[in-house]
């Protein structure tokens, strides 16, 4: 027999955070976040949770109290304000291969959202579409990169057997060596000349300009992504918190901006795949040994994730996207990083998928978001 327990105290939260690590024990391609990273994400100090709500649940064996699964129901007020579609979300879904337990978790989350007056559930998002999200449906033979999910192959079946259906797929591309830009050399030369004559300049974020850059970057980030499915604008506090998290693992040189008249009109940001370090900390704890492994291995990372790229709508088609990719590739090479994973790219984002093909990218992983009427 199993029971569903709402996470209400520190003991429950500890079990909630540590459950995936036990579930994936022995799985070589699963890499977990540090415990403190997940704890901070679920903390009331997270700017997202200052305006929205999360309820966490665990499935446990009634006799032994052993955790068997987990899920979070997410009432996202920003999404409702922007979309007015009566949709809630679920996330942090992990479960043993058992349909009954999975159904209990999914139904518990959907009932919590239904009690809030919502009519549809979408997920998984951990916590929003600006964070780690989706169920991995292709690419199980590869480890998850920084802030990307990994799951057992049976997860999609558990969701679909409960009545959830596809909303959209997200791609993670793979690029090795420098992008194949030689055939675009004439185009890029003309684009560079034209953009330079307009006054566009390319530079990296610096320690001195970090805070002002991030404040201005938020505006263009929200502008560039507002037409994409599921995008939610980030407020100042949310965007700065995300940037501060990345700052701890990202050299400033990997944040590249295009400016025109003191406004950011394009950007590309990559982070070293810190999961290569976290793989050496399987218990997810910084102390007593984790911190020393970070210091030892952080400079040996040989891959990166390109997290975001955007070009002002007024400059799309100008070649600025190719120029930004060339700039980030050169910056990665300076860090001795010779391969990268641009992700996420929505299947509906024709511009970005076209860019990936142009520079020689191949789809390595697919993630799926699901929906269900409740």
N, C-alpha and C positions, 0 to 999 in steps of 0.2 A: 504494500500500500504506500501511496505517496501523498504528500500534503503540500499546499502552496503557502508560503510564509512571506509576509511583506517585510522588507528590510527596514528595521526600526531602530537598531542600535549598532554600536561599534563592532560587536561580535558578528552580527549579520553582514555588515558592510565588508568586514574582512573576508568572510566566506564568499561574498558576492564577487569581490575583486580577485580572489585567488582561485576560484572555481575553474576558469579556463586553463590555468596552468596545470591543474591536475587532470583535466579532461584530455589535454593534448600531450601528456607525458609520453615521451618516446616518439613523438612526431617531429622529424628533423627539420621540416620546413615551417613549423609554427614558431614565431618569436613574439613573446609577450612584452607589453609595456612594463616599465617599472611600476611597482605598487603605488608609489607616491604620485606618479603621473595620473593614474586612474582615480586615485583618491582626490586629487586636486580638481579633476574634471567634474567629479560628482559633489564637490564641496559647495556649500551655500555661498562661498566667496567667488565662485565662477560667475562672471558677469551675466551669462545666459540665464542662470538660475535666479537672478534678481528680478526677472520679469516673467519667467516661465516655470513650469512644474514638472517634476519627475517622480514617479513611483516605481520602486524596484521590488521585484519579487523573486523568490527562489523556490524551486521544487526540491523537496527532501524526502528521503525514505522515512516513513513514519516511525519505524522501530529504531534504526541506527542513527537517524538524523543526518545521514550522509547527503551532501548536496548532489543533486542529479541534473539540475538545469537552472537557468536564470533568464530574466528578461526585465526590461524597463519600459514603462509606458510614459510617453513624453507629450505634455500639453504645451505646444509651442505657440506662444501668443504673437510672436512676430509673424510666423507663417499665417496665422488666422487674420491678422491685420492686413497683410499684403494680399492674400488670396481669397479670404472669406469663403472657404470651401468646406468648412466643417470637418477638416481632416486633422487627426492626431497622428502620432508616430510611435513606433516601438524601436528599441535598440538593445545593445548588449545581450543579444540572444545567443545563448550557448546551451546545448542539451545533449545528453546521451542519445544513442540511436533507439528511441522509444517513442512511437507515435502518440500514445496516451499521455505521456508526460509532456511532450511538446504541445499537444492540443491544450492541456491544462494551462500551460504558461501563456500561450497565445490568447486563449479565451479570457484569462484573467486580465491581461493587459487591455484587451479590447473592451471588456466590461468596465474597467476603470475609465477608459476614454469615453465610452458610451454614457456613463454617469455624469460626465462633464458636458454632455449635450452634443457630442461629436458623432458623425455618421460614417466616417471612413478612417481606416488605419493604414499608414504607409511605413515601410522600413525595410531593413534596419538602418537607423541613423544613430550615431553615437557621439554627440547628442543631435546634431543637425546635419544637413547636407554640406555644411562647411567643414565638417569633421570626417572622421573615418565612417564609411557607410557602405552598404551593399553586402550581398552574399556572393562569395567567390563561386563561379560556375565553370571557370576554365583557368588553368594555370596552377593546378595543385602541386605540380612538380617543382615549383619555385617558392622560395621563402618570401614572406611578406616584407615589404620595405617599410620605412619609417612612417608611422601613423596610417598604415594600411591594414585592412583586416585579413585574417586567414580563417578558414573553417573547414570542417569535414565535408566530404562530397555529398553526404546524405542530407545536409541542411536544406537544400532546395526542395528535395522531395518532402521533407517534413512540413515545410511551409505550404507547398502546393496541395498536399493531401488535406490540409486544414482549410483550403478554399482560397488561399492567396494566389494572385496572378501578377504577371509582370507589369511593371510600370515603365521601366527604362533600363537599359544596360549602360554600364560605364566601362571604359577601356583603360588599361594600363599598357602603354607602348614600351618597346625596348629599343634602345639605340646603343650601338657599340662603335667606338672610335668616333672620329669627327663626322658630323652630318655630311651627306653627299650634296654639297652645294656648288661643286665645280660647274655643273651645267647651268647654274643660275648666276654665274659670275658676272656676265654682262648686265643682267637685270639688277643685280645687287649693286653693281658699280653705279648704274644710273640712279637707283633708289637712294644710295648714300649721298650722291651729289645733289639730288633734288631735295632731300630732307635737310641736308646741311645748308643749302641755300635758303630754305624756309626758316632756319634757325634751330632745328632739332639737334640736340646733343645727347650723347649716350654717356652715362657715368654709373659708378657703383655707389651703393649706400656706404656711408662711413660712420664711424663711432660718433663723430661730431654732429652729423646730420640725421642720425637714426630717428629720433623722436619726431622731428619735423617731417622727415621723409615718410614715416609711417602714417602720420595724420593726413598728409596729402595723398598718399597711396590709397588710403581707404576710399576716398572719393572716386577715383578712377576705377578702382576694383569694383565698387558697387555699380558704377555706370556701365562698365564693360560686360558685366554678367547679368544685368537685370532682365534680359530677354531669355535667359536659359531656364530650362525646366528646373523647378525646385529651388532656385536661388533665393536666398534670404539676405537682405542688406544687413550689414554689421554696423553697430553703433561704435562710437569712439572707444569706449571701454573694452568692448569685445574684440575689436580689431587690434588694439594695443596689447591685450592679453595674449592673443595668438602670436603676435610678433615677438613678444618677450619670450614666449616658449621656444620659438624657432631660434631666437638670438643665441640661446645657450649652446646650440649645436651647429649654427650656420656661420661660416666666415662672411664678413661683410661683403667681400668681393663677389659672393654668389647672389647678391641682390642687385639687379641691374635695372636702371631706370632710363627712359627716354623723356626728355624735357623740351618744352616749347613755351617761351614766354613765361618761364618760372612755374609752369604747370606740368604735371606728369601726364604724358600722353601715351605711354607704353611701359610695360614692366615685364620682367621675368625673374622668378626666384626659384633657386634650387637649394636643396639641403643634402648634405652627405647622408648616406644611408646608415643612420646611427644604429639601426637594428643589427648591423654586423657586430657592433659592440655589445648590444643587449643580449645577443645570443649566448654570450659568455657569462651572462648573469641570469641563469635559468630560474632562480628563486625570486627574481624581481626586487631584491633588496639592495639598497645602496651600501648598507653597513652589515658586517665589518669589511667585506671584501669587494663589493661592487664598485665602490668609488675608485679603488686602485686599478681595477680592470678597465674602467673608463679612461683613466689617465694613461694607461699602458697602450690601449688599442685605438683610441679615437683618431690618431694620426695615421692609421693603417687602413682606413676605409677606402675602397676602390670603386664605389658606385654611388650614385646620387639619385634623388627623386626630384624631378622638375615639378614643383607643386602648383605654381600659377604662372600664367602668361596672359597678357591682355594688351590690346591696342585700341586706342580711342576710336569709336565708330567713324569719326570724320577722317581717320587716316587708314582705314582698312583698305587693302588693295595697293598700298603704297610701297610694300616690300619691307615695312618696319618689322614685321613678325620674323622674317628670315634674318634680318640684321640682329635682332635680339637673340635669336637662337645661336647665331654665330658667336655673339659676344659671350653667352653663357657657356658655350662649349670651350672657348678659349680660357675662360675663368676656371672651369672644371679641370682642364689640362694643367693649369698652373698649380692645382691642388693634387695632382697625380691621380685624378679620377677620369677614367676613360670610357665609362659606360653610364647610362642613366635610364631612368624609368619615368617618362612623363605621364602623370596621372593625377586626377581623373580626367578623362576626355569622354564627354557624353556621346552616345551613338548618333544623336541628332545634331551635334555641333559640326556641320559640314566644313566650316572654315578651318577648325583645328584638326579635324581628321585629314583634310587635304594637305595641311602643313606637315603633318606627321609622315604622310606618304612621300611628299616632296623631299624630305630630309633623310629618307631611308628607314623610317621606323616601322616596326612590325608589332601587331597586337600580341602581347604575351599573356595577359590576364583579362578576364571579363568578370564584372561584378553586376549583380542584378538587384534592383529595388522592387519590392512587391507592394501590393495594395489589397485591401479587403473591405467590403461594406460591413458595418457593425450595427 
